[in-house]
Amino acid sequence: MDYIDMLDGHEFYQKESESIHLYYILDGSGKANIDGEIYKLEAGDTIEIPINTEFAFKGKMKMIEIMNPLFNPNTHIDTRKNDL
């Protein structure tokens, strides 16, 4: 579990081949592109990113992130520049 103080967003879209991501937005707002669908995010939202799903966030948000299994740099892929 990690606390993230996102100031602007991800630099690149991401994909994980072995871990799911769960995010809970504590404060702030932004948007997410999850597998081609764009979502508005605000405090109180919960987001689940399944395995092998491309995603990126944009905005200023404080979040809790839970990954299962734990982060493994060998299964993390930056796919392309964030265009949100």
C-alpha positions in Angstrom: 0.0 0.0 0.0 1.3 3.5 -0.9 0.3 7.1 -0.3 0.6 9.1 -3.5 0.6 12.9 -3.6 0.2 13.4 -7.4 1.0 16.9 -8.5 0.2 16.7 -12.2 -0.2 13.1 -13.3 1.6 10.1 -14.8 4.3 10.9 -17.4 3.5 7.7 -19.3 0.6 5.3 -19.7 1.2 2.2 -17.6 0.4 -1.5 -17.7 1.0 -4.3 -15.2 1.2 -7.9 -16.3 0.8 -9.5 -12.8 -0.8 -6.9 -10.4 -4.1 -5.3 -10.0 -4.2 -1.7 -8.8 -6.8 -0.2 -6.4 -6.8 3.6 -5.9 -8.8 5.6 -3.4 -8.9 9.3 -4.1 -8.5 11.2 -0.7 -8.4 14.7 -2.0 -8.2 16.7 -5.3 -9.5 15.9 -8.7 -8.4 14.8 -12.1 -9.1 12.3 -14.8 -8.1 8.8 -15.9 -7.8 7.0 -19.2 -8.4 3.3 -18.4 -8.2 1.1 -21.5 -9.4 3.9 -23.7 -12.3 5.1 -21.5 -11.9 8.6 -19.8 -13.3 9.1 -16.3 -13.5 12.2 -14.1 -12.0 11.6 -10.7 -12.7 13.3 -7.3 -12.3 12.7 -3.6 -14.1 9.6 -2.5 -13.8 7.7 -5.8 -12.3 4.2 -5.9 -10.7 2.9 -9.1 -9.7 -0.7 -9.9 -7.3 -1.3 -12.7 -7.2 -5.0 -13.8 -4.1 -6.8 -14.9 -2.9 -6.0 -18.5 -5.0 -2.8 -18.6 -3.4 0.4 -20.0 -4.0 3.4 -17.8 -2.8 6.9 -16.9 -4.0 9.7 -14.5 -3.9 13.5 -14.9 -4.6 16.0 -12.2 -3.7 17.0 -8.6 -4.8 14.3 -6.2 -3.9 12.6 -3.0 -4.4 8.9 -3.2 -4.0 5.5 -1.5 -2.8 2.8 -3.9 -2.9 -0.9 -3.2 -1.3 -3.4 -5.6 -1.8 -7.2 -5.4 0.7 -8.8 -5.7 3.2 -6.1 -4.6 4.9 -3.9 -7.2 7.5 -5.8 -9.3 9.5 -3.6 -11.7 9.9 -6.6 -14.0 6.1 -6.7 -14.7 5.7 -2.9 -15.1 5.5 -1.4 -18.6 5.4 2.3 -19.6 3.5 2.1 -22.9 3.4 5.6 -24.3 3.4 9.3 -23.4 0.4 10.5 -21.3 -1.8 12.6 -23.6 -4.6 13.4 -21.1 
